[in-house]
């Protein structure tokens, strides 16, 4: 491992020890940190970070993304206890509920993660999630979200909803048990029916280099 990778491991272990104790419980934290840093972050695809794609643990957008991916890597490698600790660390530090069993794909942004809750839905790639969003289930139904989704603050997608590609859900919009086509803005409407407006650009090109 590089000096940088070792420093990240030590940083995480100190946080785990401070909040929960038992930092020795991880099966192979070093390997999982190394794998996430070298293969999974994709920060070079984010326009804002293209010139400085190295993880900054003091960047409150980058670090929750890293912790989620680390918790998922630990889970996939069989270290469920370690995954739980990193999941809870992320929740304590960033007020985000993003479980390690969720597959959020490789390219996404958590633009201010505070108060966001993600259920075990189906997610697309190159998506952006602002603070206070909810992706939730309704009874046993969960949403299907496609590539290029942007959820602005306070928006909610719940239940048996399928959201198409290149969709922008405006702040405060609630979608429950509804299907949304490709290439639209979604705004709050009267009653439970949202208002759709044609979207003439690939909106997430504002955020990502694809």
Backbone torsions as a table, in degrees:
resi	resn	phi	psi	omega
1	UNK	NA	148.8	177.0
2	UNK	-76.4	166.0	177.6
3	UNK	-60.6	-39.2	178.7
4	UNK	-62.3	-46.1	-179.9
5	UNK	-62.4	-41.9	177.7
6	UNK	-63.2	-39.2	179.9
7	UNK	-64.8	-35.1	177.4
8	UNK	-66.5	-43.4	177.8
9	UNK	-58.7	-47.2	-178.9
10	UNK	-64.2	-38.5	178.0
11	UNK	-60.3	-46.9	179.6
12	UNK	-63.9	-45.2	-178.0
13	UNK	-62.3	-37.2	177.4
14	UNK	-65.2	-40.3	178.3
15	UNK	-66.0	-44.7	178.9
16	UNK	-59.9	-44.6	179.9
17	UNK	-62.8	-39.1	-178.9
18	UNK	-66.3	-41.7	-175.2
19	UNK	-87.5	-40.7	-167.3
20	UNK	-125.2	-21.1	-171.6
21	UNK	72.1	174.8	175.0
22	UNK	67.8	40.3	-179.4
23	UNK	-68.6	-11.6	180.0
24	UNK	-80.8	-1.0	-174.3
25	UNK	-75.8	-15.0	-176.5
26	UNK	-68.1	140.0	179.1
27	UNK	-78.1	-46.9	-178.9
28	UNK	-154.2	63.0	-178.2
29	UNK	-61.9	-39.6	-177.8
30	UNK	-58.8	-47.5	-179.5
31	UNK	-62.1	-44.3	-176.6
32	UNK	-67.8	-39.9	175.5
33	UNK	-60.3	-46.5	-179.9
34	UNK	-60.5	-43.0	-179.3
35	UNK	-65.2	-44.3	-179.8
36	UNK	-65.0	-44.9	-178.7
37	UNK	-62.9	-37.9	-173.6
38	UNK	-90.7	-23.7	-171.1
39	UNK	-125.0	-21.4	-165.2
40	UNK	-114.3	-16.6	-170.4
41	UNK	-76.8	-43.1	176.6
42	UNK	59.4	30.2	-179.0
43	UNK	-67.1	-19.6	177.7
44	UNK	-67.3	-15.3	177.7
45	UNK	-85.7	-8.3	178.2
46	UNK	-90.0	122.6	-173.1
47	UNK	-55.5	-40.8	-177.2
48	UNK	-65.7	-25.3	-175.1
49	UNK	-112.9	8.7	-171.8
50	UNK	-59.9	-29.4	-179.6
51	UNK	-91.1	-14.5	179.6
52	UNK	-138.0	69.0	-172.2
53	UNK	-81.6	-1.1	-179.3
54	UNK	-72.0	137.9	-179.6
55	UNK	-54.6	132.4	171.9
56	UNK	-115.5	109.9	-175.9
57	UNK	-68.6	-12.6	176.2
58	UNK	-95.7	4.6	173.9
59	UNK	-91.2	115.1	-171.0
60	UNK	-77.7	1.0	168.5
61	UNK	-98.3	-42.1	-178.8
62	UNK	-69.7	-43.4	-171.5
63	UNK	-66.0	-41.5	176.1
64	UNK	-64.9	-31.8	175.2
65	UNK	-64.1	-46.9	179.2
66	UNK	-60.6	-45.4	-178.4
67	UNK	-64.0	-40.1	175.8
68	UNK	-60.2	-48.8	-177.5
69	UNK	-65.0	-33.5	176.8
70	UNK	-68.5	-43.3	178.9
71	UNK	-62.3	-39.1	179.5
72	UNK	-68.3	-40.1	179.2
73	UNK	-64.7	-40.6	176.4
74	UNK	-62.1	-43.6	178.2
75	UNK	-60.7	-47.4	-178.0
76	UNK	-66.1	-26.5	179.3
77	UNK	-85.4	-2.7	177.0
78	UNK	100.0	1.1	-179.3
79	UNK	-96.4	79.1	-176.3
80	UNK	-68.3	-39.3	178.8
81	UNK	-62.1	-44.4	176.6
82	UNK	-62.9	-40.8	178.4
83	UNK	-61.0	-41.9	179.0
84	UNK	-61.8	-42.3	-178.2
85	UNK	-65.1	-41.6	179.1
86	UNK	-69.8	-37.7	175.2
87	UNK	-58.7	-47.7	-179.6
88	UNK	-68.9	-35.1	175.1
89	UNK	-59.6	-44.9	178.7
90	UNK	-61.9	-40.3	-179.6
91	UNK	-65.8	-42.5	-179.6
92	UNK	-67.2	-44.5	-175.1
93	UNK	-75.2	-36.7	-168.5
94	UNK	-123.5	3.2	178.5
95	UNK	53.9	42.9	179.0
96	UNK	-121.8	139.4	177.3
97	UNK	-109.7	93.8	-176.0
98	UNK	-133.9	95.1	-170.1
99	UNK	-73.3	148.1	-176.4
100	UNK	-70.0	-16.0	176.7
101	UNK	-80.7	-9.9	179.7
102	UNK	-81.6	134.9	176.3
103	UNK	-99.5	98.5	-177.1
104	UNK	-91.8	12.7	-179.8
105	UNK	66.9	179.8	-169.6
106	UNK	-86.0	-35.4	-174.2
107	UNK	-113.4	112.1	175.8
108	UNK	-158.9	162.5	175.6
109	UNK	-126.0	139.7	169.8
110	UNK	-108.1	89.9	-174.7
111	UNK	-85.3	90.8	-171.5
112	UNK	70.6	100.1	-168.5
113	UNK	-88.3	-7.7	-169.1
114	UNK	-58.5	126.5	173.2
115	UNK	80.2	10.3	-178.8
116	UNK	-90.2	140.4	-178.3
117	UNK	-130.0	128.9	-178.3
118	UNK	-119.5	125.4	174.5
119	UNK	-90.8	177.3	179.0
120	UNK	-79.3	66.5	178.3
121	UNK	-92.8	-174.9	172.7
122	UNK	-102.0	126.2	-172.5
123	UNK	-116.3	150.6	175.7
124	UNK	-96.0	-179.9	-179.8
125	UNK	-97.5	161.3	178.5
126	UNK	53.8	57.0	179.6
127	UNK	-115.9	157.3	-179.0
128	UNK	-129.0	129.9	-177.9
129	UNK	-124.5	118.2	178.3
130	UNK	-87.9	-178.1	-173.3
131	UNK	-72.7	150.5	174.1
132	UNK	71.4	20.6	179.4
133	UNK	-88.6	159.7	176.8
134	UNK	-133.2	126.2	166.1
135	UNK	-113.3	106.9	-168.5
136	UNK	-132.1	165.5	178.8
137	UNK	-95.8	156.0	174.1
138	UNK	-125.6	109.2	-166.5
139	UNK	58.8	-118.3	178.3
140	UNK	-104.1	6.3	-177.4
141	UNK	-91.4	136.2	-179.5
142	UNK	-129.5	151.5	-176.2
143	UNK	-71.6	159.0	168.0
144	UNK	-117.3	118.3	-177.1
145	UNK	-113.0	133.6	-177.4
146	UNK	-102.3	179.8	-173.9
147	UNK	-62.4	146.9	171.6
148	UNK	78.9	26.5	178.9
149	UNK	-85.8	138.0	170.0
150	UNK	-123.1	122.7	176.3
151	UNK	-111.1	110.4	178.7
152	UNK	-80.1	169.6	-168.1
153	UNK	-56.3	136.8	176.8
154	UNK	78.1	1.3	178.6
155	UNK	-79.6	155.1	-176.2
156	UNK	-139.6	135.7	173.1
157	UNK	-126.5	120.3	-167.4
158	UNK	-136.0	144.0	168.1
159	UNK	74.5	-147.3	-175.4
160	UNK	-78.9	67.9	-178.2
161	UNK	-120.0	134.9	172.6
162	UNK	-117.0	122.4	-178.4
163	UNK	-109.1	125.8	-174.6
164	UNK	-71.6	-173.2	-179.9
165	UNK	-79.4	148.2	175.9
166	UNK	56.8	61.3	-179.7
167	UNK	-120.7	136.2	175.5
168	UNK	-114.6	118.6	178.7
169	UNK	-99.8	114.5	-173.2
170	UNK	-71.3	165.0	-176.3
171	UNK	-57.3	132.0	175.6
172	UNK	80.6	-0.9	-179.4
173	UNK	-75.2	137.9	179.8
174	UNK	-118.8	124.7	177.7
175	UNK	-118.0	115.8	-179.1
176	UNK	-127.9	120.3	175.9
177	UNK	52.8	45.8	-179.7
178	UNK	-137.3	152.2	176.5
179	UNK	-102.5	137.8	-179.0
180	UNK	-119.8	128.2	-177.9
181	UNK	-73.9	175.4	176.4
182	UNK	-67.6	156.0	165.3
183	UNK	59.5	54.1	177.7
184	UNK	-141.3	152.1	160.5
185	UNK	-85.3	145.8	176.3
186	UNK	-121.8	125.0	-178.8
187	UNK	-120.8	158.1	175.7
188	UNK	-63.0	140.1	176.9
189	UNK	-121.9	-174.0	177.4
190	UNK	-76.2	141.7	-177.8
191	UNK	67.1	-136.9	-177.3
192	UNK	-103.2	3.2	-175.9
193	UNK	-98.9	117.6	179.3
194	UNK	-73.3	162.4	177.3
195	UNK	-100.4	134.0	-178.7
196	UNK	-110.0	141.2	175.9
197	UNK	-133.6	136.9	-177.3
198	UNK	-59.6	138.2	177.9
199	UNK	-110.1	118.8	-170.8
200	UNK	-102.4	11.3	176.3
201	UNK	-134.9	160.3	169.5
202	UNK	-81.6	98.1	-165.4
203	UNK	-62.1	-37.2	-176.5
204	UNK	-74.2	-4.8	170.5
205	UNK	-64.1	-18.1	174.9
206	UNK	-68.5	-22.3	-174.4
207	UNK	-108.6	-37.8	-168.4
208	UNK	-117.1	152.8	166.9
209	UNK	-100.9	114.0	-172.1
210	UNK	-105.2	NA	NA
